[in-house]
Amino acid sequence: MVKEAGTDTTAARSEHPAPEQANEKLEEHALFERLFEKSPDAVLVVDGAGVIVKVNQHTEALFGYRREDLIGRHVEILIPDRFRARHRQDRRHYVADPQPRKMGSALELYGKHSQGWEIPLDIMLVPIECGERRWILAVARDITQQKRYEADLRHLNAQLQSQIEQLTAANKELADVSYTISHDLRAPLRHVIGFAEMLMAQSAHVLEEKSRHFLDVIMQSSRKMADQVDGLLVFAQLRRIEVVKARIDLNRMVGDIVTELARKAEGRDIEWQVPPLPTVAGDPEMLRLVMFNLLANAVKFTQSRSLAKIEVGALDESEATVIFVRDNGVGFDGRYVNKLFGMFQRLHAAEEFEGTGIGLANVRRIIERHGGRIWAEGAVDVGATFRFSLPKA
């Protein structure tokens, strides 16, 4: 009898969970209900036939229905008429293969408010199973504000594209005008310079000193203008001509330029520091113009030094080779570094250092056409360093 009683007691315990377990289940259920209700998104539970069995308070707020008006109704009440046929097809496919996923990830989805207007939505579907019963948990998020942002972004992108096209057209027109002006000015300037030189050679002995001075000013100014026209023509041509890349031995290129500049600066004490340099990919003629400009500037701006020091070097980076030219010349005020590479921009008086103000603009255009960039550092009466990068082939 005792055994039977004990057996009966064990069976009773197995059929009825302990109070602690029951309390845990109640707490879990209460937590689920709170999370379900307080979700910032609309959450619906739909059965396999598409009938709504449960909604949270945000569903009421989003779609404008009371929950008692939704529960027991088909979910299509929340779908615009124009999407219902597609929704039925999508629902059948989902029921056949229920997996957690976004609904119509490649499509724009809309819900229907009780007042008739459409609401852009982002919808996540999650299958729920309990024994033989199956439901679908749908989480719907209102993306109206996101759509506004996207529309604004498209509008801004369209405006930006239009401005880019206008700027590109304006730049092309400006380059064409620059090319035409500089090309057409060369012949008249050559005539002015030629006749002025001829007049000076043939008539200097009969001209008064003041007249000879005026004639000399004409020749100097004409030559300066001719240099500027030539520089402007090169600048315009650099936009037109094709970049033809080849393997360039910088040792040979820099060596030839140093030899040429040293010959022109004969009598000056210049210490050239040129370690072994790498081979780079670029247009040989264009890059020679870059190196010549940078090295010629270093020679020019160190002319006041009893011992000029000019260094050329290279740094190997992961995606580019960086070339630099450093000198101990007069330098420049770092606050105006952005003016260095502008057309006709000068940081030193023309009376101190000759130049057209075009050379560094040409250098920048060449480097940018190679897909690189150029920058500079300097300090007044200390010197300057110019660096440019060239992408590795």
VODRENTI-915667 format. One line per 8 residues: number of its first residue (from 1); their letters; for each residue x, y, z of C-alpha. Coordinates in pm, whole numbers. Layout:
REM VODRENTI-915667
NUM> a> X Y Z | ... .
REM end
This chain:
REM VODRENTI-915667
1> mvkeagtd> 0 0 0 | 279 236 89 | 448 159 -241 | 133 227 -435 | 79 552 -253 | 433 658 -327 | 386 570 -689 | 72 776 -705 .
9> ttaarseh> 249 1076 -551 | 533 1064 -807 | 290 1050 -1094 | 103 1347 -956 | 425 1548 -933 | 516 1466 -1293 | 178 1587 -1417 | 184 1915 -1226 .
17> papeqane> 498 2135 -1243 | 644 2265 -920 | 531 2613 -812 | 879 2753 -887 | 866 2631 -1247 | 516 2766 -1290 | 626 3107 -1163 | 922 3112 -1404 .
25> kleehalf> 693 3039 -1697 | 455 3312 -1587 | 743 3559 -1560 | 873 3461 -1904 | 526 3504 -2051 | 487 3842 -1882 | 828 3952 -2015 | 735 3843 -2368 .
33> erlfeksp> 408 4036 -2346 | 589 4351 -2231 | 848 4323 -2509 | 573 4252 -2763 | 367 4552 -2655 | 652 4799 -2610 | 831 4722 -2936 | 899 5044 -3133 .
41> davlvvdg> 783 4860 -3445 | 444 4724 -3541 | 436 4352 -3453 | 166 4116 -3581 | 110 3742 -3544 | -67 3583 -3843 | -176 3222 -3887 | -112 3005 -4191 .
49> agvivkvn> -432 3128 -4358 | -327 3491 -4326 | -564 3573 -4038 | -439 3817 -3773 | -433 3661 -3425 | -234 3918 -3227 | -107 4277 -3264 | 75 4523 -3041 .
57> qhtealfg> -6 4885 -2962 | 233 5022 -3225 | 37 4833 -3491 | -272 5027 -3383 | -82 5356 -3400 | 79 5283 -3737 | -227 5160 -3925 | -499 5356 -3743 .
65> yrredlig> -705 5053 -3629 | -808 4933 -3285 | -673 4586 -3220 | -1022 4439 -3180 | -1090 4557 -3536 | -781 4371 -3663 | -781 4042 -3473 | -971 3783 -3673 .
73> rhveilip> -943 3983 -3995 | -730 3882 -4291 | -392 4056 -4305 | -481 4193 -4650 | -680 4463 -4471 | -339 4626 -4414 | -220 4587 -4775 | -295 4835 -5057 .
81> drfrarhr> -522 4697 -5328 | -250 4722 -5594 | -22 4486 -5399 | -271 4223 -5280 | -231 3979 -5569 | 147 3986 -5532 | 113 3949 -5155 | -96 3632 -5189 .
89> qdrrhyva> 172 3480 -5410 | 452 3587 -5175 | 264 3447 -4873 | 218 3109 -5041 | 589 3094 -5117 | 675 3186 -4760 | 442 2927 -4607 | 604 2664 -4829 .
97> dpqprkmg> 953 2762 -4707 | 926 2953 -4378 | 1261 3110 -4287 | 1348 3428 -4095 | 1399 3689 -4366 | 1306 4031 -4492 | 990 4042 -4695 | 1046 4142 -5058 .
105> salelygk> 1403 4257 -4997 | 1435 4371 -5360 | 1094 4545 -5365 | 938 4855 -5219 | 672 4754 -4964 | 372 4956 -4852 | 101 4916 -4591 | -246 5069 -4598 .
113> hsqgweip> -371 5301 -4324 | -733 5280 -4213 | -788 5620 -4377 | -663 5488 -4711 | -315 5635 -4751 | -9 5419 -4810 | 279 5377 -4565 | 628 5272 -4686 .
121> ldimlvpi> 741 4978 -4474 | 1037 4756 -4401 | 902 4411 -4301 | 1075 4119 -4129 | 910 3774 -4119 | 983 3506 -3858 | 810 3163 -3847 | 680 3041 -3507 .
129> ecgerrwi> 597 2678 -3430 | 430 2521 -3127 | 362 2155 -3178 | 150 2120 -3487 | 48 2484 -3489 | 232 2743 -3698 | 222 3121 -3710 | 413 3399 -3879 .
137> lavardit> 553 3688 -3675 | 568 4005 -3888 | 765 4309 -3773 | 679 4621 -3975 | 881 4943 -3951 | 762 5276 -4086 | 1035 5410 -4319 | 854 5725 -4430 .
145> qqkryead> 1133 5947 -4296 | 1396 5727 -4456 | 1217 5760 -4791 | 1218 6138 -4751 | 1590 6133 -4681 | 1648 5910 -4984 | 1442 6142 -5205 | 1635 6443 -5073 .
153> lrhlnaql> 1962 6261 -5135 | 1860 6175 -5492 | 1766 6538 -5549 | 2098 6660 -5408 | 2289 6404 -5616 | 2105 6519 -5927 | 2192 6880 -5844 | 2554 6786 -5780 .
161> qsqieqlt> 2575 6594 -6106 | 2429 6891 -6291 | 2681 7125 -6127 | 2966 6887 -6211 | 2856 6877 -6574 | 2829 7256 -6584 | 3171 7295 -6420 | 3324 7040 -6657 .
169> aankelad> 3180 7225 -6955 | 3300 7559 -6815 | 3649 7420 -6754 | 3663 7282 -7107 | 3548 7613 -7248 | 3805 7798 -7037 | 4080 7560 -7147 | 3979 7606 -7511 .
177> vsytishd> 3982 7984 -7470 | 4319 7972 -7292 | 4463 7758 -7567 | 4330 7985 -7841 | 4446 8306 -7673 | 4791 8177 -7586 | 4837 8022 -7931 | 4724 8336 -8115 .
185> lraplrhv> 4935 8569 -7899 | 5264 8396 -7967 | 5316 8526 -8322 | 5249 8896 -8242 | 5476 8874 -7938 | 5755 8724 -8142 | 5720 9013 -8387 | 5735 9272 -8107 .
193> igfaemlm> 6043 9111 -7954 | 6210 9062 -8292 | 6159 9420 -8411 | 6260 9562 -8072 | 6584 9363 -8078 | 6646 9472 -8438 | 6585 9835 -8348 | 6820 9810 -8050 .
201> aqsahvle> 7093 9649 -8261 | 7066 9895 -8551 | 6983 10221 -8378 | 7111 10204 -8022 | 7403 10434 -8108 | 7171 10713 -8224 | 6912 10678 -7948 | 6920 10882 -7632 .
209> eksrhfld> 6981 10692 -7308 | 6619 10740 -7204 | 6494 10597 -7535 | 6729 10299 -7504 | 6591 10237 -7155 | 6233 10244 -7285 | 6325 10001 -7562 | 6493 9772 -7311 .
217> vimqssrk> 6177 9774 -7095 | 5971 9683 -7403 | 6195 9383 -7475 | 6202 9262 -7113 | 5826 9294 -7070 | 5760 9124 -7403 | 5989 8834 -7313 | 5815 8797 -6977 .
225> madqvdgl> 5478 8795 -7144 | 5603 8543 -7399 | 5712 8315 -7114 | 5368 8348 -6954 | 5195 8273 -7284 | 5415 7967 -7332 | 5334 7850 -6980 | 4963 7907 -7034 .
233> lvfaqlrr> 4979 7715 -7360 | 5148 7422 -7185 | 4882 7433 -6912 | 4605 7416 -7173 | 4781 7141 -7367 | 4827 6929 -7055 | 4452 6888 -7039 | 4428 6780 -7402 .
241> ievvkari> 4719 6547 -7458 | 4700 6180 -7366 | 4904 6043 -7076 | 5121 5770 -7228 | 5279 5576 -6944 | 5608 5390 -6958 | 5869 5265 -6711 | 6088 5561 -6615 .
249> dlnrmvgd> 6435 5537 -6463 | 6434 5836 -6228 | 6810 5808 -6175 | 6877 5887 -6539 | 6605 6153 -6565 | 6711 6339 -6249 | 7079 6304 -6340 | 7024 6470 -6679 .
257> ivtelark> 6826 6756 -6521 | 7085 6813 -6247 | 7361 6829 -6508 | 7166 7086 -6710 | 7081 7303 -6408 | 7433 7284 -6264 | 7571 7410 -6595 | 7329 7705 -6591 .
265> aegrdiew> 7419 7781 -6227 | 7793 7765 -6291 | 7984 7959 -6028 | 7739 7877 -5749 | 7818 7633 -5469 | 7538 7373 -5480 | 7547 7045 -5291 | 7328 6790 -5469 .
273> qvpplptv> 7208 6493 -5264 | 7064 6230 -5496 | 7055 5872 -5363 | 6951 5579 -5584 | 6597 5639 -5706 | 6330 5388 -5811 | 6176 5318 -6147 | 5822 5457 -6174 .
281> agdpemlr> 5532 5441 -6420 | 5440 5764 -6594 | 5449 5977 -6904 | 5822 6049 -6959 | 5779 6398 -7107 | 5528 6506 -6845 | 5726 6376 -6549 | 6044 6535 -6683 .
289> lvmfnlla> 5856 6867 -6680 | 5757 6800 -6317 | 6110 6719 -6202 | 6263 7005 -6401 | 6020 7259 -6249 | 6076 7139 -5892 | 6454 7123 -5924 | 6476 7455 -6112 .
297> navkftqs> 6271 7617 -5834 | 6509 7471 -5575 | 6803 7623 -5761 | 6625 7957 -5794 | 6513 7990 -5434 | 6855 7895 -5289 | 7046 8158 -5487 | 7096 8371 -5173 .
305> rslakiev> 7270 8084 -4991 | 7649 8061 -4986 | 7605 7683 -4988 | 7282 7561 -5145 | 7164 7213 -5049 | 6919 7036 -5277 | 6803 6683 -5203 | 6598 6442 -5412 .
313> galdesea> 6454 6126 -5259 | 6182 5863 -5276 | 5960 5681 -5027 | 5801 5345 -5098 | 5440 5329 -4977 | 5190 5044 -5009 | 5004 5180 -5312 | 5223 5465 -5434 .
321> tvifvrdn> 5577 5593 -5470 | 5638 5935 -5313 | 5910 6154 -5467 | 6038 6463 -5286 | 6262 6762 -5358 | 6399 6947 -5055 | 6608 7265 -5038 | 6751 7505 -4780 .
329> gvgfdgry> 6631 7815 -4963 | 6414 8108 -4862 | 6112 7882 -4798 | 5761 8019 -4764 | 5495 8100 -4507 | 5301 7778 -4447 | 4977 7972 -4408 | 4974 8032 -4783 .
337> vnklfgmf> 5064 7681 -4896 | 4732 7646 -5084 | 4830 7934 -5315 | 5145 7758 -5435 | 4978 7548 -5703 | 4733 7808 -5833 | 4762 7974 -6172 | 4965 8298 -6160 .
345> qrlhaaee> 5006 8264 -5782 | 5336 8382 -5634 | 5455 8392 -5271 | 5762 8601 -5350 | 5797 8936 -5523 | 5879 8926 -5894 | 6169 9166 -5827 | 6332 8903 -5602 .
353> fegtgigl> 6273 8590 -5809 | 6181 8563 -6174 | 5897 8340 -6282 | 5558 8323 -6451 | 5350 8178 -6166 | 5242 7893 -6394 | 5506 7624 -6338 | 5362 7470 -6021 .
361> anvrriie> 5010 7482 -6166 | 5142 7273 -6455 | 5312 7037 -6210 | 4990 6984 -6017 | 4790 6918 -6334 | 5043 6657 -6450 | 5047 6475 -6117 | 4668 6475 -6093 .
369> rhggriwa> 4641 6338 -6445 | 4865 6053 -6329 | 4624 5979 -6044 | 4855 6117 -5777 | 4868 6426 -5559 | 5125 6693 -5473 | 5180 6885 -5152 | 5444 7106 -4993 .
377> egavdvga> 5591 7205 -4657 | 5804 7505 -4584 | 5918 7770 -4340 | 6043 8120 -4406 | 6423 8136 -4440 | 6452 7762 -4364 | 6361 7593 -4690 | 6089 7397 -4864 .
385> tfrfslpk> 6001 7037 -4942 | 5777 6939 -5232 | 5634 6588 -5244 | 5422 6411 -5503 | 5282 6059 -5522 | 5258 5830 -5823 | 5035 5520 -5808 | 5221 5195 -5850 .
393> a> 5159 5017 -6179 .
REM end
